[in-house]
Amino acid sequence: MAMAHVDGASALPLAEDADTVCKGLASDAGAVKIDSATLQAPSPLAVAERGPTSSGRVTPANPAFCKVLGHIEPTDPKAPPIRFQVNLPVEWNGRSLQYGGDGFNGVLITGLALPPAYPFDKPSPLARGFVTYGTDSGHETKPGEPPQAFALNDEAFENFAHRAYKKVRDAAVALMERAYDKRPQKMYFMGSSEGGREGLTMAQRYPEDFDGIFSRVPVINWVGLQHAGTRSGLVTMGDAWIRPAQVKLVGDAVRAACDKADGSDDALVQDPVDCKSTFKPQKLRCASERNGDQCLTDPQIKAIDTLHGAYKFPFPLANGLDDYPGWGVSGEDTPSVGPTGGWTAWWLGTAPPAQPPAPNNGIAWIYGAGTIQYVFARDPKLDVTTYKPEDHKARLLEISQLMDSTNPDLSRFRAHGGRLIVLEHMADYAQSPYAGIRYFENVERLMGSATTDLFARLYTAPGVDHVGSGAPANVDMLSVLVDWVEKDKAPGDLEVTEQKVEAPAFSVVRALPLCRWPAWPHYKAGPVTDSASFFCAQ
């Protein structure tokens, strides 16, 4: 009997004896090794009191499924294997969903959690009948080890760049054929941050492999991001470091300058692009040398201007890009909880940047400085303050070709019938939303706006930080993709919600339109917590 949440006209069961079919999947097939295959009983919804993010607190209810753990052997005996997990529901809807990773990966992505931006109250993709799967991308981060240490091995880094996701995708298809005696009818990919880069990488490198891809806050100009993040750390060393109380000072000043520009007084900057030219940190300059938390010194103002400005390379990288766009404004003082928040989480930390990076430093410095050492210079003991990109030009070009998913030619993906949705969070300080916006505009420039409109969308969510906090950010992009791919129902402006992490209702406390770029929400009338009170316009 099919489950109530299975999507599609008919469900394809594993077999009457699902346990036998599941156990029969444990075998070797060349380099692909199946380590275990175990039938899992249905499990209930669970909500943790604490978690790294709001969505990370929610463990969705899952149906009966066959949990397959496996690995792909490396070619280089010194390289780690590529580990993966594939979840085969007893009742299958003929579709699959690959989950992307985050950060530098190094942790097995199980495919059992909520996908990016997913509403807390929706049945999980697995409960809807999708085969779901993920990978560690070919390395496991060990406790106390820098997350970039794996990059000293060429094969491990190339797996992280793109090969792992392709190999695991192909292994998952083979498992589906064995389990259901049928290939998947439609294949989807959803990823955020590094996983968003992976999604764009699949569209560009393997354009026939996926039918629908959702790429949230993708770190696509990866080489540029690591250099810009390092620069933002270097410029806050010593007296230029901005204290937590001063971060709030800046956040308040940004809201005072721009909050009401859309017609509402809702403590949210709806048009951060215009606000970036409106807000001037110089207006917060200290009047005398006796400075406190209610003003900024010249070195601190210089640091903010540096964050907002582009990072320029002395030579072009992949696809002709020679810079990384600066960050925007708004959300500077979004509360920091783990890897979520504004300036404190990503840029500044709770202490000035140290060498080597300390755990209480900003994530951009920890990531950027470590990447300079392990990936670009390949010298773990390098003094990052002495690093110059021109001294490592060949290596930067090599890594840019591997990691920078900035190729705007998506003609093969479009010819395959693929559909792409990109979502940028405008209060994101982990990566600049302007990198993704520029990429989308480059696709339009190369392929034409009318052609791009047939297969790709860019949405921008104001006030939302990297992981979905600070403003309404939840939207069921999986259903949007399925409707577009399978029913040719092209999405227009959508709606995002902010939900309480309280089961089972997960009540909505606020909603906003999610506007297609380059439009923003404008207030017309009614409660500011209701999306119907706003309309999208440029």
C-alpha positions in Angstrom: 0.0 0.0 0.0 1.4 3.4 -1.0 2.2 6.0 1.6 0.0 9.0 1.8 2.8 11.4 1.0 4.2 9.6 -2.1 4.3 12.1 -5.0 3.3 10.9 -8.4 0.5 8.9 -10.0 1.7 5.5 -8.8 4.3 4.3 -6.4 6.8 1.6 -7.2 7.4 -0.7 -4.3 10.8 -2.4 -3.5 9.0 -5.7 -3.4 6.7 -7.7 -1.1 9.7 -8.8 0.8 11.5 -5.4 1.0 14.0 -6.7 3.7 15.3 -9.4 1.3 15.7 -6.9 -1.6 17.4 -4.5 0.7 19.9 -7.0 2.1 20.6 -8.3 -1.4 22.0 -4.9 -2.3 25.1 -5.4 -0.2 27.8 -6.3 -2.7 30.9 -5.1 -4.6 30.7 -3.7 -8.1 34.2 -2.7 -9.1 35.4 0.4 -7.3 31.9 0.9 -5.8 31.6 -1.1 -2.5 28.3 -1.5 -0.6 29.2 -1.7 3.1 25.7 -2.3 4.5 22.1 -2.3 3.4 19.5 -2.3 6.2 15.7 -1.9 6.1 14.8 0.9 8.5 11.4 1.1 10.3 9.3 4.3 10.0 10.4 7.0 12.4 8.5 9.9 14.0 9.1 13.6 13.8 11.6 14.9 16.4 12.6 18.5 17.4 15.8 19.1 19.4 16.0 21.9 22.0 19.2 23.2 20.4 20.9 22.9 17.0 23.4 24.6 14.7 20.5 26.2 12.8 16.7 26.4 13.2 16.2 23.8 10.4 19.0 21.6 12.0 16.8 21.2 15.0 14.1 19.4 13.0 14.4 15.7 12.3 11.6 14.9 9.9 9.4 11.8 10.1 10.6 9.2 7.7 8.9 6.1 6.2 10.2 2.6 5.9 13.3 2.7 3.7 16.5 0.7 2.8 19.5 2.5 4.1 22.5 1.8 2.0 26.0 2.8 3.1 28.9 2.5 0.7 32.2 3.9 -0.6 34.1 4.3 -3.8 37.7 3.3 -3.8 40.3 5.9 -4.7 42.8 5.6 -7.5 45.6 7.0 -5.4 46.1 4.7 -2.4 46.9 7.8 -0.3 43.6 9.4 -1.1 40.5 8.7 1.1 37.5 6.8 -0.3 34.3 8.6 -1.3 31.6 7.6 1.2 27.9 7.8 0.4 24.5 7.1 1.8 21.5 6.2 -0.4 18.0 5.9 1.1 15.6 3.8 -0.9 11.9 4.2 0.2 9.8 1.0 0.2 7.3 3.1 -1.8 9.1 5.0 -4.6 7.7 7.8 -6.7 10.3 7.3 -9.5 12.3 10.4 -8.5 15.6 11.0 -6.7 17.1 13.9 -4.8 20.8 14.4 -4.2 21.8 16.6 -1.3 24.8 19.0 -1.4 27.3 19.5 1.4 28.5 22.6 3.2 31.8 24.2 4.2 34.7 21.9 3.2 32.4 18.9 3.6 34.3 16.1 5.4 31.0 14.8 6.9 28.7 12.3 5.4 25.5 13.9 4.1 22.8 11.4 4.9 19.9 12.7 2.8 17.6 12.3 5.8 17.4 16.0 6.9 15.4 18.8 5.6 16.8 20.2 2.3 17.7 23.9 1.9 15.0 26.4 2.6 12.5 23.6 3.2 9.4 24.4 5.4 9.6 22.7 8.8 6.0 21.3 8.5 6.3 19.6 5.1 6.9 15.8 4.7 10.5 15.1 4.0 11.5 14.3 0.4 12.0 10.6 1.5 8.5 10.6 3.0 7.2 12.0 -0.3 8.7 9.0 -2.0 12.0 10.3 -3.3 15.2 8.3 -3.2 17.6 10.6 -1.4 21.3 10.4 -1.1 24.5 12.3 -0.2 28.3 12.0 0.2 31.2 13.2 2.3 32.8 14.3 -1.1 35.8 12.1 -0.6 37.3 12.9 2.8 36.4 12.9 6.5 37.6 15.8 8.7 39.3 14.5 11.8 38.9 16.2 15.2 41.5 18.9 15.8 42.4 18.9 12.1 42.0 22.0 9.9 39.0 21.4 7.5 41.3 22.2 4.5 44.0 19.6 5.4 42.6 17.1 2.9 43.5 19.4 0.0 47.2 18.4 0.2 46.1 15.3 -1.7 45.3 16.0 -5.4 42.7 13.3 -5.8 40.9 14.2 -2.6 40.7 17.8 -3.7 39.4 17.0 -7.2 36.8 14.7 -5.6 35.7 17.7 -3.5 35.7 20.0 -6.5 33.3 17.9 -8.7 34.1 14.2 -9.2 32.6 12.9 -5.9 29.1 14.2 -6.7 29.1 12.7 -10.2 30.4 9.3 -9.0 27.9 9.1 -6.2 25.1 10.1 -8.5 26.0 7.3 -10.9 26.3 4.8 -8.0 22.8 5.9 -6.7 21.3 5.3 -10.2 22.8 1.8 -10.3 21.3 1.1 -6.9 17.9 2.3 -7.9 18.0 0.0 -11.0 18.9 -3.0 -8.8 16.3 -2.2 -6.1 13.3 -1.3 -8.3 14.4 -2.7 -11.7 13.9 0.7 -13.1 16.0 3.9 -13.6 14.7 7.2 -12.0 12.4 9.1 -14.2 13.5 12.5 -12.9 16.6 13.5 -10.9 16.9 16.6 -8.7 19.7 18.3 -6.8 19.4 20.7 -3.9 22.3 22.4 -2.1 23.2 25.4 -0.1 26.5 27.3 0.3 29.2 24.7 -0.8 26.2 22.5 -1.8 24.9 25.4 -3.9 28.3 25.5 -5.7 28.0 21.8 -6.2 24.6 22.3 -7.8 25.9 24.9 -10.3 28.9 22.6 -10.9 26.6 19.8 -11.9 24.7 22.1 -14.3 27.9 23.2 -15.9 30.1 20.0 -15.9 27.5 17.3 -16.1 24.5 19.0 -17.8 22.6 15.8 -18.7 22.7 14.3 -15.2 19.9 16.4 -13.4 16.5 17.7 -14.4 16.1 20.2 -11.7 18.7 22.0 -9.5 18.1 24.3 -6.6 21.3 26.3 -5.6 20.9 28.4 -2.5 23.6 31.0 -1.5 26.2 29.2 -3.7 29.9 29.9 -3.1 30.5 29.9 -6.8 33.6 32.3 -7.2 35.4 30.1 -4.6 38.9 31.3 -5.2 37.8 34.9 -5.0 35.7 34.2 -1.8 38.7 32.7 0.1 40.9 35.6 -0.8 38.3 38.2 0.0 37.5 36.5 3.3 41.2 36.5 4.2 41.5 40.2 3.3 38.5 41.0 5.5 40.3 39.3 8.4 43.6 40.9 7.8 42.1 44.4 7.8 40.5 43.8 11.3 43.7 42.8 13.0 44.6 44.8 16.1 42.8 48.1 16.7 40.7 47.8 13.6 38.6 44.9 15.1 35.0 45.9 15.6 33.5 45.1 19.0 30.1 43.4 19.4 28.5 46.6 20.7 29.8 48.5 17.6 28.3 45.8 15.4 24.9 46.7 16.8 25.7 50.4 16.3 26.2 49.7 12.6 23.1 47.5 12.3 21.0 50.2 13.9 22.4 52.9 11.6 21.7 50.8 8.5 18.1 50.3 9.6 17.7 54.0 10.4 19.0 54.9 6.9 17.0 52.3 4.9 14.2 50.5 6.8 11.4 52.8 5.8 12.5 53.1 2.1 9.9 50.4 1.0 7.1 52.2 2.8 7.0 50.1 6.0 8.6 50.4 9.4 9.3 46.7 10.0 13.0 46.6 11.0 13.9 45.0 7.7 15.8 46.5 4.8 13.8 45.4 1.7 16.1 46.9 -0.9 19.7 46.3 0.3 21.1 47.2 -3.2 19.9 50.8 -2.9 20.8 50.9 0.8 24.4 50.0 0.1 24.8 53.4 -1.7 22.7 55.2 1.0 24.5 54.0 4.1 27.8 55.7 4.9 29.8 54.3 7.8 31.8 57.6 7.9 28.8 59.1 9.6 29.6 57.0 12.6 33.2 58.3 12.9 34.4 59.2 16.4 34.6 63.0 17.1 37.8 62.6 19.2 40.5 60.1 20.1 38.4 59.2 23.1 36.3 56.6 21.4 33.8 54.2 22.8 31.1 51.7 21.5 28.9 54.5 20.1 31.3 55.5 17.3 33.9 54.0 14.9 37.6 54.8 14.5 39.2 55.4 11.1 40.7 51.9 11.0 37.3 50.4 11.7 35.7 52.5 9.0 38.4 51.4 6.6 37.7 47.8 7.5 34.0 48.2 6.7 34.8 49.9 3.4 37.1 47.0 2.6 34.3 44.5 3.3 31.9 46.4 1.0 34.5 46.8 -1.7 35.6 44.3 -4.4 38.7 42.2 -4.0 40.8 42.6 -7.2 43.2 40.0 -8.6 46.3 41.0 -10.6 45.3 38.5 -13.3 42.0 36.9 -14.6 40.8 33.6 -13.2 38.4 31.0 -14.8 35.8 32.5 -17.2 37.6 35.8 -17.3 36.7 37.0 -13.7 39.4 39.0 -12.0 37.7 40.1 -8.8 35.3 39.1 -6.1 32.3 41.5 -5.4 32.1 43.2 -2.1 29.5 42.3 0.6 26.3 44.3 1.0 24.5 45.9 4.0 21.8 44.8 6.4 21.8 42.0 9.0 25.1 43.1 10.4 23.9 42.4 14.0 21.8 39.2 13.3 22.3 37.2 16.5 25.1 34.7 16.3 24.2 31.1 17.1 26.8 28.7 15.9 27.5 29.1 12.2 24.6 31.5 11.8 24.4 35.2 12.2 25.8 38.4 10.8 29.2 40.0 11.2 30.1 38.3 14.5 29.6 34.8 13.2 31.2 35.2 9.7 33.5 38.2 9.7 34.6 39.3 13.1 34.2 36.5 15.6 34.4 37.3 19.3 38.1 38.1 19.2 40.5 39.8 16.7 42.0 37.5 14.0 44.9 35.4 15.2 47.6 33.4 13.5 47.0 30.5 13.4 43.2 31.2 13.3 41.6 30.7 16.7 38.2 29.0 17.3 36.7 32.4 18.4 37.7 34.1 15.2 35.3 34.8 12.4 34.6 31.8 10.1 35.7 33.8 7.0 39.2 34.2 8.5 39.3 30.5 9.7 38.3 29.3 6.2 40.2 31.9 4.2 43.5 31.8 6.0 43.5 28.0 6.1 42.7 27.8 2.4 45.6 30.1 1.6 47.9 27.8 3.5 46.6 24.3 2.5 45.1 24.9 -0.9 46.9 27.8 -2.7 50.4 28.0 -1.1 50.3 24.3 0.1 52.4 25.4 3.2 50.5 24.8 6.5 53.0 27.0 8.3 52.8 30.0 5.9 52.5 33.4 7.5 49.3 34.6 5.7 50.2 38.2 6.1 53.1 37.7 3.7 51.0 35.9 1.0 50.7 37.4 -2.5 48.4 35.9 -5.2 50.9 36.7 -8.0 53.5 34.4 -6.3 51.1 31.5 -6.8 49.5 32.3 -10.1 49.6 28.9 -11.7 48.1 27.2 -8.6 45.3 29.8 -8.4 44.4 29.2 -12.1 44.5 25.5 -11.5 42.2 25.7 -8.5 39.9 28.2 -10.2 39.3 25.8 -13.1 38.4 23.1 -10.6 36.3 25.0 -8.0 34.9 28.2 -9.6 31.5 27.2 -11.0 31.3 30.5 -12.9 30.8 29.3 -16.5 27.7 31.1 -17.8 27.2 28.7 -20.7 24.3 26.5 -19.6 23.1 25.7 -23.2 23.6 21.9 -22.8 21.7 22.0 -19.5 18.9 23.9 -21.1 18.9 21.5 -24.1 18.6 18.6 -21.8 15.4 20.2 -20.4 17.0 21.2 -17.1 15.6 23.8 -14.8 17.7 25.9 -12.4 16.7 28.0 -9.4 19.2 30.2 -7.6 18.4 31.9 -4.3 20.5 34.6 -2.7 20.2 35.8 0.9 20.9 39.5 1.0 22.2 39.6 4.6 24.7 36.9 3.9 28.2 37.5 5.2 29.6 34.0 4.5 29.7 34.7 0.8 28.6 37.8 -1.1 25.2 37.5 -2.7 26.5 39.8 -5.4 28.6 36.9 -6.7 25.5 34.8 -7.5 23.7 37.8 -8.9 26.6 38.6 -11.2 26.7 35.0 -12.3 23.0 35.0 -13.2 23.4 38.2 -15.1 26.3 36.7 -17.0 24.1 33.8 -18.0 21.5 36.3 -19.2 24.2 38.3 -21.1 25.5 35.2 -22.8 22.3 33.3 -23.5 19.8 36.2 -23.7 17.3 37.2 -21.1 14.4 35.6 -23.0 16.2 32.2 -23.3 17.4 32.3 -19.7 13.8 32.9 -18.6 12.8 29.6 -20.1 14.9 27.5 -17.7 16.4 29.6 -14.9 15.3 31.8 -12.0 17.1 34.1 -9.5 15.4 35.1 -6.3 16.7 37.4 -3.6 15.6 37.3 0.0 16.1 40.5 2.0 17.3 40.3 5.6 18.2 36.6 5.5 21.6 35.4 6.6 23.7 32.6 5.1 21.8 29.7 6.7 18.3 31.2 6.7 18.0 33.3 9.9 17.0 36.9 10.4 13.9 37.1 8.2 11.4 34.8 6.4 13.4 32.3 4.4 11.4 29.0 4.1 9.9 27.9 0.8 9.3 24.5 -0.7 11.6 24.8 -3.7 11.4 21.0 -4.3 7.8 21.3 -5.3 8.5 24.4 -7.3 11.2 22.5 -9.3 9.0 19.4 -9.8 6.1 21.5 -11.1 8.5 23.3 -13.5 10.3 20.2 -14.7 7.3 17.9 -15.0 4.4 20.2 -15.6 6.1 23.1 -17.3 4.7 25.4 -14.7 7.2 28.2 -14.6 7.5 29.9 -11.2 6.8 33.6 -10.8 7.2 35.5 -7.5 6.9 33.2 -4.6 6.5 33.5 -0.8 8.9 32.9 2.0 7.8 32.2 5.6 9.4 32.4 9.1 8.3 29.5 11.3 8.5 28.7 15.0 10.5 25.6 15.6 7.6 24.1 17.6 6.1 20.8 16.5 3.7 19.8 15.1 2.2 23.2 13.9 5.5 25.0 13.1 3.3 28.1 13.0 4.2 31.0 10.6 5.1 34.2 12.4 5.9 36.2 9.4 5.7 35.9 5.6 7.0 38.0 2.7 7.0 37.8 -1.1 10.1 36.2 -2.6 10.7 38.4 -5.6 12.4 37.5 -8.8 15.5 39.5 -9.3 15.8 42.5 -9.7 12.5 43.2 -7.9 12.1 43.8 -4.1 9.1 43.7 -1.8 7.2 47.1 -1.5 4.7 47.8 1.2 1.1 48.7 0.3 -1.1 48.2 3.3 -1.9 45.8 6.1 0.1 43.9 8.8 3.9 43.8 8.0 3.9 40.1 9.0 1.6 39.2 6.1 3.1 38.8 2.6 -0.2 40.1 1.1 0.7 43.5 2.5 3.6 43.7 0.0 4.0 43.6 -3.8 7.1 42.9 -5.9 8.5 45.7 -8.0 11.9 47.1 -9.2 
